[in-house]
Amino acid sequence: MRSEPASYVGRFAPSPTGALHFGSLLAAVASYLQARSVGGRWLVRIEDIDPPREQPGADQLIIDILAAFGFEWDGPISYQSKSTTRHEALVDQLLATGIAYACSCSRRDLANAPRGPLGVIYPGSCRKGCLSGETSIRIRTHDEPIQFVDAAQGPQSQRLESESGDFVIKRRDGLIAYHLAVVADDFDQGITEIVRGIDLMDSTPRQIYLQQQLGLSTPQYLHIPVANNDHGQKLSKLTGAEALSAACPGNTLLSALRALRQEPPGALTGANLESIWQWAMEHWDTAPLRGLKSIPARQFGYG
Ligand code: GLU
């Protein structure tokens, strides 16, 4: 068993953009086992702050499938949209210190801006003031490397100014951007370690930077490999990933454990969920995930 403080708090934070699929199940299982294997708490937070991308009723589909798979969360499920006042206050705090600024650049204005692996690298056009009208709020970045050691993927480093540029914390449509909301809520909920898919690892330095600017502590991070379909694309609603079925959750859970490189014994085939979870909590080991970037979902019956 890992020795972690008894105060471990983990979380699963799905966006209600559709039903859970095998890829999202892996993040739920890994975050749950990482918490429960040390007797820690595990929270579920629905990240419903981007209505244009959401699907009505997806939150309930997600909650029902988590329950059908036997996940037991601590406390009530939280909804990120309930924290908007807090998020707005943090944006105001950053504006007041002068590190955040209004930006009137539209997508079209940025059409010729340089692009990197993270997308458009904001050229800083509005750093010294911008035209009025509709604005987003950006945070000023610098090029001192932001570094962290990921528990599965090892040391990571990013230079924000040249790799992403000043990034948006409040969108032109008035919605709070993901990076700000996730940092605020993880801190407010006392999350000690964030376990999520490696597709979000590139976002982590921007989130650590926000924590630093807001004076919030930085949790530990563990990014698990992403489940890919036969075309090497991440399983997602966009790539047509199949919704998880509540039928035979034990078999699906065993497949998820195998995909996460655990080795549940054959004797667990057909066993009840409780026995599978018990085995998984007792044997959970992240060592086989070290350096692993992707999982071919087809090998485990999905994709
Ligand atoms: N809500 C995000 C998603 O569903 C995950 C956020 C996170 O784990 O930090 O992709």
Boltz pocket constraint, residues with backbone or C-beta under 6 A from the ligand:
constraints:
  - pocket:
      binder: B
      contacts: [[A, 13], [A, 14], [A, 15], [A, 47], [A, 182], [A, 195], [A, 196], [A, 200]]
      max_distance: 6.0
